[in-house]
Amino acid sequence: MNLEKYLWVSEEVKQALAENRPVVALESTIISHGMPYPQNVETALMVEKMVRENGAVPATVAIIGGKISVGISKEQIEYLGKKGLAVIKASRRDLPMLLSRGEDGATTVATTMIGAALAGIKVFATGGIGGVHRGAETTMDISADLEELAQTDVTVVCAGAKSILDLGLTLEYLETKGVTVLGYGTEELPAFYCRKSGFKVDYRVDTAKEIAAAIHVKSVCGLGGGLLVTNPIPEEYAMDEAEMTAQIDKAIAAANEQGIKGKEITPFLLDKIKTLTEGRSLAANIKLVLNNARLGAAIATELSKM
């Protein structure tokens, strides 16, 4: 069966890839599940604009009408934004059903990586990755994002793992799976809203060219899986670590009281933290995504030269 039945790539993205111009993949969960309308649509378009302003072509990925769609239009972004939580948050396990049923889905880090790899895109910029949840030693609650990083050859640029997770266990899991964790301008893993976590990355890198060189070598040597680039939120937008720890603890306690689990836990916690911080966490989230889009474009540009 022809893959084209389930994969659609925009003409702009196809042409850029054919001409070896830089392309950066972007996710769509942030549109449908990350924030309310119309802020979700405004943010998605701002992120695309940031990629363009830094010399690359943006390729927002989503499941539209049973197709993995790479490089969706402004109208499709608007559609996902208005439909909001009614759009299924789609990870790898959801793809067979959504595609066979002709349904829509907002792509997580894992499914955006899959879409990017199928289209031939090597760099993907997002907010933060999923990871090992607190208490996973008993619940086994580990994000599919980590397994995707272990097997899919796409470099993910993020602000670290969300600080609602067990960051130490997340790094241990990535090490076990052979995923290299780089820190852009830092030796310490950033914790999404905060610049520091107390945990070390594998290697510090200070230029996009260094990162592109590592991606290139990895490809030439046939080393499978992705590369994780962690990029701290700019200092002026970072949140206080002590405050965030306290608010996260409150949010987790609320989730436990209400029995929130599985794929619902992350959106619940992020929304609760947004309320507890009076919207400041959401503002920080937007700034860090833009910062990652900027770096993603720089890496893709350097990679296209190789």
Secondary structure as GFF3:
##gff-version 3
##sequence-region A 1 306
A	DSSP	three_ten_helix	3	5	.	.	.	ID=ss1
A	DSSP	beta_strand	7	9	.	.	.	ID=ss2
A	DSSP	alpha_helix	11	18	.	.	.	ID=ss3
A	DSSP	beta_strand	23	26	.	.	.	ID=ss4
A	DSSP	alpha_helix	29	32	.	.	.	ID=ss5
A	DSSP	alpha_helix	39	53	.	.	.	ID=ss6
A	DSSP	beta_strand	57	64	.	.	.	ID=ss7
A	DSSP	beta_strand	67	70	.	.	.	ID=ss8
A	DSSP	alpha_helix	74	83	.	.	.	ID=ss9
A	DSSP	three_ten_helix	84	86	.	.	.	ID=ss10
A	DSSP	beta_strand	88	90	.	.	.	ID=ss11
A	DSSP	three_ten_helix	92	94	.	.	.	ID=ss12
A	DSSP	alpha_helix	95	101	.	.	.	ID=ss13
A	DSSP	beta_strand	105	107	.	.	.	ID=ss14
A	DSSP	alpha_helix	109	119	.	.	.	ID=ss15
A	DSSP	beta_strand	123	125	.	.	.	ID=ss16
A	DSSP	alpha_helix	136	139	.	.	.	ID=ss17
A	DSSP	alpha_helix	144	151	.	.	.	ID=ss18
A	DSSP	beta_strand	155	158	.	.	.	ID=ss19
A	DSSP	alpha_helix	167	176	.	.	.	ID=ss20
A	DSSP	beta_strand	181	184	.	.	.	ID=ss21
A	DSSP	beta_strand	203	205	.	.	.	ID=ss22
A	DSSP	alpha_helix	208	220	.	.	.	ID=ss23
A	DSSP	beta_strand	227	230	.	.	.	ID=ss24
A	DSSP	three_ten_helix	235	237	.	.	.	ID=ss25
A	DSSP	alpha_helix	241	258	.	.	.	ID=ss26
A	DSSP	three_ten_helix	262	264	.	.	.	ID=ss27
A	DSSP	alpha_helix	265	276	.	.	.	ID=ss28
A	DSSP	alpha_helix	280	304	.	.	.	ID=ss29
###
